[in-house]
């Protein structure tokens, strides 16, 4: 089991709502992941996954079943070659199918999406939509980012009632972004405890997944507008970077929509845009993406 296969497994679980307790790889071709998922009523469902390649390791399986029983996990054994007693057996295709897919970008095809996200950013419910503007902004941002970065994303939604989590995360190949969306009628003002809260989200993720997925590269705050002065935002950026070596980025819904328009016109170029460079900026402006596209077109990279 190579690092790429392990990465795909971990990303699939995170993106589809599993909270990973621990990850163990005591034997070369086996991976044990203990995870929790919350049902719609908030009940904790405990799972222990054992992934195996090639011949079954009976000692590992025995320990896996014993630990599952003691800790009240539902044991699930995943292998294309073997089956184990006293647990649920799946092959790898079944596992990925049952857990769920990685990327869904259907919302970007919605007409007048720019108008919708701008209204949501200012806490206004667009005509024809139902729900809370802040929840809807999270959903739209997640879908747009999946399309832009060709990467899976997770909106934590109701899980935040049970754990301290940001609004969501995007997991790219070399770019991990956590995000918080702020739907405020008069624009967003940073509060005194925001940076401390963001750093806790980042450090918690890095502690669990840094060795497998890499650290959080940027924390993006999305809103209709930002009321803090450039100097104030820059000071907050420095404070976050000092705490966890992560970039703080501010992105307005207007710029988000403009970036989406640029990429929808140039979809084949999104995979070679230097998104790490884009998200190294404190203020993410559509001009940054436009300049990237100009360089790509000039150099005829696509």
Secondary structure, DSSP 8 states (H G I E B T S, - for coil): --HHHHHHHHHHHHHTT-EEEEEE--STTEEEEEEEEE-TT--EEEEEEEEE-SS--HHHHHHHHHHHHHTT-EEEEE-SS---TTSEEE-HHHHHHHH--S---GGGGSTTHHHHHHHHHTT---TT--S-HHHHHHHHHHHHHHHHHT-EEEE-GGGGGTS---SEEEE-SS-EEEEEEE--TT-B---TTHHHHHHHHHHHHHHHHHHHH----EEEEEES-B-S-HHHHHHHHHHHHHHHS-EEEEEEHHHHHHHHHHHHHTGGGGGGS-HHHHTTSSB--HHHHHHHHHHHHHHT--
